[in-house]
Amino acid sequence: MTTAPPRPRAARFATFMFFGLNGFGMGMWVVHIPNVERATGISHSTLGALLLVLGGAAFAGMQVSGPLVDRLGHRRLVPAAGVFLGLALCAPGFADSWWTLGLALALFGFGNGAIDVGMNAHAVVVERAYPRPIMAAFHAMWSIGGAIAAVIGAATLGAGVPTGVTLTATGLLCIVLSLVSARFLMEPSDAPAVVADSPEPVGRRRTPGRVVWLLGLLALALMLSEGVANDWAALHMEKVLGTSASTAAFAYGAFAVAMTTGRFLTDRVAAWAGPAAIVRYGAALAAVGLTIAAAAPWVPVSLVGWALFGLGLSGGVPQLFTAAGNLDTRASGALMARVVGLGYVGLLAGPAVIGGLTHWLPLNVTFALPVILCVLAALFAGVLSPKPEPAEQPVG
């Protein structure tokens, strides 16, 4: 007796769960970084090096999990990655030296990279069962998970709960919910045909190998720009415009709120305008927004610029991930791993590149780099538009 395939609605809810859990787990780690640094007695520079270990391990996890999800299936790989992430999340809270923290972050980074690719690959499968785009909402749920972690983390820190206890509880939550959600996941063969006409997969008549690298470079450009906002928005407001630290925090807040809101709205717009338009006009809006934020001499105008920057970047990356997953359904995980991996490299490299440029240029001038990258992303967004069928020539 065969098991009936899961309903797309249940699979969609399970995917929301994994995205939210991933954002929540990462957020809980981030808010406890100062405590972990003090507990291990390491310097800022050592912490920076160990965070690079986390990033490198995450990239490795992405490249390993991509082919595995194609071979083992989503029902096995995604919950396994969730369990691995939950177990690894417990470790940093008990680290007592640089090398134990480095080992803990290597495991945590690997698990985070594995679930990142796995849940995005599964999201593409779920989206195929719907007559409309739904990918951007999953990414919005990741942001919501991070916001919830900030609130809960602040509360536990204020109450004096030990870091090891909080991170262990978070890890156990990830494990339990990953196992519970596993039965609702879908495989590509489970996705029923949609009623409405779905967009033609990107690159159907192009070489997947060439297109996936173009998609990866676009992801690198957009996520590098996102990384710049994550690490430099508040510092720009404080150092360039001379605000207080509390006021400067509103710069990143405006960016993050606009990005989350935009991701909840993107799917409806993508259903009407198409993925290429989302990337093209979104990247153009992001370029305009960051230019305003960098050039404005007044705080309110700069905040508007940061909000426009977040809104413009909100929808592009989900479209690129969907496109990569649809290039070849037999190897969607491996193809997506390349795009997600290159995007992640951009996310990590952006803050460091800007930091290096500040040795020669004022901070607001260095923002010209992400502006240029957003303009290039807008110009090359046509890679998301499938080439039309060649017209048949009449016989005789």
C-alpha angles and dihedrals in degrees: 000000000000125000116245112245115257118264113257091235092057091045090050091053091048090052090051086053094054094047091048092047092050092051091045094050093048091046093052090052092049096051090050096050094101091052092049091048091053094045093053094041093227127149126246091254092052090049089051091053092048091051087057087054088055091050094048092048090050091053090050090050090053094052093047096045095048097070091034094059089054091049103038100030133238096277090062105033102043098051091040089055089048092052091046090050092049093051092046092049090063093061106067092060091062098042113123102178141031094262096048089049090048091053091046092050092047090056093042093049093049091051092047092051092047095052092042092061094036097053093043091051090050090048089058090053092050091047090056088063092058128074091225139043115277104161099100092058090059090056090048088056089056088057091048090052090053092049091051089050091054091054096044092041091053089051095050092045090050090050091051096242109167114255092234091056094048095047092045091052089049091049093050090050089054091050096048096045092044091055093044093049095046096086092058096056122110136224122214090257090057095060109104122216111271121238097226124060109271122211116268111259112263115258097013089144096032132078107273092212093058096041095048091058091049089051089048092053090050089050090049091052095048096042092046086057090049091051090054090057093046095057106023109033096086093040090052091053092048101040102034102033095031099233127152120267091253092053092044090059088068090069093066090037091057090048095047096045092048092048093050092046091047092053091055089051099040098080094060092048092046091053089057104034103026132240096279091058091050091055096039100048094031092055090046091052090048091053091051092046095051091046089055092046093050098043102038115107092198127072098226092052091047090051089053088052093052090049091051089048091055093045092051094050095043101088107030104078095050089054091052093050092049091049092051092050091052097049092089120357091203092061103023094131095053093046092047090049089062094051095042090045094052090046090052090051088055092048091054096039098048099074092042094050092050090047090054093048092053088072087072106019138042113264096248091050091054088062086077087084096064089040090057091046091052090051090051090049089053091050095049097041088106089085085081091061113087117230113251123249111268110253114257113246116231114251114248 
